[in-house]
Amino acid sequence: MYNVSVKVKRRKSIEAGKRMPLYVQIIYRREVRKMALPYQLSEEEWDGGREEINIPGESTSERSKELYAIREQFSRDCRTVRSVIYLKEKKGSFTPDEIVEACKERFAVANLTKYVEKQICVLQGEGKDETARHYQSTLNAFMHFRGGCELRLDEIDAPLLKEFETYLFSSGVCANTVSFYLRVLRAIRNRAVRDNLVEAIPQLFSNVHTGIEKTRKRAVQENVILGLVALQLLSPALQLARDLFLFSYYARGMAFVDLAHLTRKNIVGDKIVYIRRKTGQELQIRLLPEMRRLIARYQYVSGPFLFPVLTGSRPDYIGYQSALRVQNKRLKKLGKLVGTDLSTYIARHTWASVAAQKGIPEELISQGMGHESVKTTRIYMALLDTSRVDRANEIVIHKRNCKSKPVYKVVL
């Protein structure tokens, strides 16, 4: 087996004190390749034996500061070269030219900001605007933590992540927001692993908070839904907001972003068939009479969409964000009429919670909502009715007999 020889050298000059460029010399199977580095050093500033950058005592303050910065960047470059060679050796067959090209590619895009911005463009091209927004907000938070100081992807290590977590908590950010930023950062790094820009480190995020803590449940009791149905509304805007909320509830808690983008083409026979914009999963929902009535109410609305949420002139992500703000503003007004807080999320959470209350198995609820795991579904659950727990307490305290029957029976 051949080993890869890597040495960093400085080009020589006959002129004393002249700054000359550094380069990486790669030897593999007796083939030699050279790769230039963007640093120029004098003979006194380079230790060829140790392959290290010196900071001579007679250096000016400005030059010393410059050399410290070069030393840090040079160290990162060396780690990148070692990482590339490690990955190539793991895969097996490779050439010196492939090592050089991989290093150049790493140097070009391994800058965190450039890489994330590139991924944001890719996500936007795929129509995943919400994920793109998450990437941007995470990048903003991380670079604020860094004080605007750039870094490479391979510099993201466990100590740095712990510092970022501490910074977020000390800034007063709640635990779930800390988890959000760290999970998005993990997703970004996983993309970089798939792009062969960094090594996979399985336990890299194991010592930082990436879990989801229980928060105030965003669900309402079933009688609130009935109250909304019974409302006599004179405002067309509030009536539309109520209808959209109810349709989301009737459609197994359909997310507002999916509801807003429904078109007549999504109606296939007696079902609505659509692709979840968040996960790309196809869902099929049988049209209930309540859903048909709401669709019929807006059948003469011009445009391709089932409901007048997005306009033909602005069906993009910015248009959706504007529509979402308008919907939540109107739901806030409706909430005052029924005596509770309302938002687009609440319809989705309520469907899951009411289903659980009626004894429908978690697995079925999870499938109905298009969740990738039951764990996600449990976040949506809320104990809307404590009467059964109260009765259990009475049985324990007063020693009454308990004869309970399942509310829901699954027929296979």
Summary of the structure (lengths in Angstrom):
residues: 412
radius of gyration: 29.7
end to end distance: 59.6
largest distance: 100.7
contacts: 1078
relative contact order: 0.07
helix: 53%
strand: 11%
